[in-house]
Amino acid sequence: MCRRVKTVKKEEDGMREDIIKKMEETSDYIFRNPELSLKEYKSSRALADFLGAEGFTVRWGIAGFETAFAAEWSNGHCKDELEESVQAVNGSTEPIEPIEPIKPIEPVIGFLAEYDSLPGLGQECVSRQQQDGGPGHGCGHNLLGTACAGAACELKDRMETENLPGTIRVYGCPAEEIVVGKIRMNEQGVFDDLSVAVTWHPFDRNRVSYDIWQAQDIKNYKFYGTAAHASKHPEAGRSALDAAELMNVGVNYLREHVTDDVRMHYTYTNTDGPANIVPAYASTNYFIRSNQWERTEDASERVDNCARGAALMTGTKVEIERVTCNKEMKVNRTLAEIFYEEMTKIPAPSYTEEELKFAKEISEAAGFDNKGEYFTGLEPLEDEPVPLSIGTDVSDVSHTVPTIMLSAAAMCKGTPLHHWAATAQAGMSIGRKGMEYAAECMAAGAYRLVREPELIRKAWQEMDR
């Protein structure tokens, strides 16, 4: 039997204390058990168990990943009653048009959780560099995934209290650091039935991430030559290493003839063998990026041609392997304004004297130029999208479904990602405060969408333009 939709908003009283405690325990567990991309067995299980205990049904093996899951809770209603609730919100008695292309009619809110760590960034939670050589959460993903779980639980509480229709889904997304997880999940249609996708990222400030994360093409170039004695029979050899070096020279000249937003960086991944043997094999890894996929694709083809030319010059062969690629972030102004408005209602974290002392010490130890301003409140929403010189696999999702990303200060100002100081703060109270703030903000924005589903239609209309 269909249930009536209540339209009275509950009194704001913050997140449940037990949920906050569980978030802190889970983020600390993931921090203490850092796992690299595609190996996040303990981390994904910790998040899934958290959600399962709160009434979410968990499915594993999403898109063929062992460490990917989808945790779902649903509060279903009849279509006609949902439409009545929309009319009540609009103050209209006129029939409303079907919400297209949103499917199903009842909103499906997806939170995108991440939990993989980075190699070599294991770091104690101290204000000096004290690394252990193992993996560590230098991007704060122990906080990222946990806040998404917490936001989903808070949204579920509100929807149950007010008997609001809709579905909440938390996607456990592996391997973001190697730009793989959400790309394959998106290709296999995992996100196709979402109304909106919501996520955040730890940074050094609080804001709506109204940013164009870069389009990326990641490739391996493998050169095959002929080995020979480098002194006695050099004429018989064809150096794969020479080919790799000539390719890199060509790319370095290419830098002058691409737009300013294009980035091309590389490393050698195999140069085995002593110098007295002409190398028969050499390989490089390239990241090619820009703010638009079309420019990335063009630059990537020109890098390929540098590789082909180098192989021709040296009498070697080259194999070009695409590791992964993603488009640029497609921002959505409708969602940005909604979530920003909700963020203005939630107080930004405040910090103890001990935390401010820690921020001062780590800033001095790491050489951050923050001039003693370690934390600030919510930053204004920019009028225009902001290009970023970093990428994420969330970007591909934004071309499938309207997507919003928030940023929260899980580290003091000036802290770069993929840095020992980011790891140190991700495992302590500074990071946890950012996580809890992000969870509240995501839940508040998503709750607004569930209560006012016409806003979802507006976000889709913007996306389809």
Buried (B, 14 or more C-beta within 10 A) or exposed (E): EEEEBEEEEEEEEEBBEEBBEBBBEBBBBBBEBBBBBBBBEBBBBBBBBBBBEBEBEBEBEBBEBBBBBBBBBBBEBBBEBBBBBBBEBEEEEEEBEEBEEBEBBBBBBBBBBBBBBBBBBBBBBBBBBEBEEEBBBBBBBBBBBBBBBBBBBBBBBBBEEBEBBBBBBBBBBBBBBBBBBBBBBBEEEBBEBBBBBBBBBBBBBBBBBBBBBBBBBBBBBBBBBBBBEBEEEEEEBBBBBBBBBBBBEBBEEBEEEBEEBBBBEBEEEBBEBEEEBBBBBBBBBBBBBBBBBEBBBBBBEBBBEBBBBBBEEBEBBBEBEEBBBBBBBBBBBBBBBBBBBBBEEBEBBEBEEEBBEBBBEBBEBBEBEBEEEBBEBBBEBBEEBEBBEEBBBBBBBBBBBBBBBBBBBBBBBBBEBBBBBBBBBBBBBBBBBBBBBBBBBBBBBBBBBBBBBBBBBBBBEBBEE
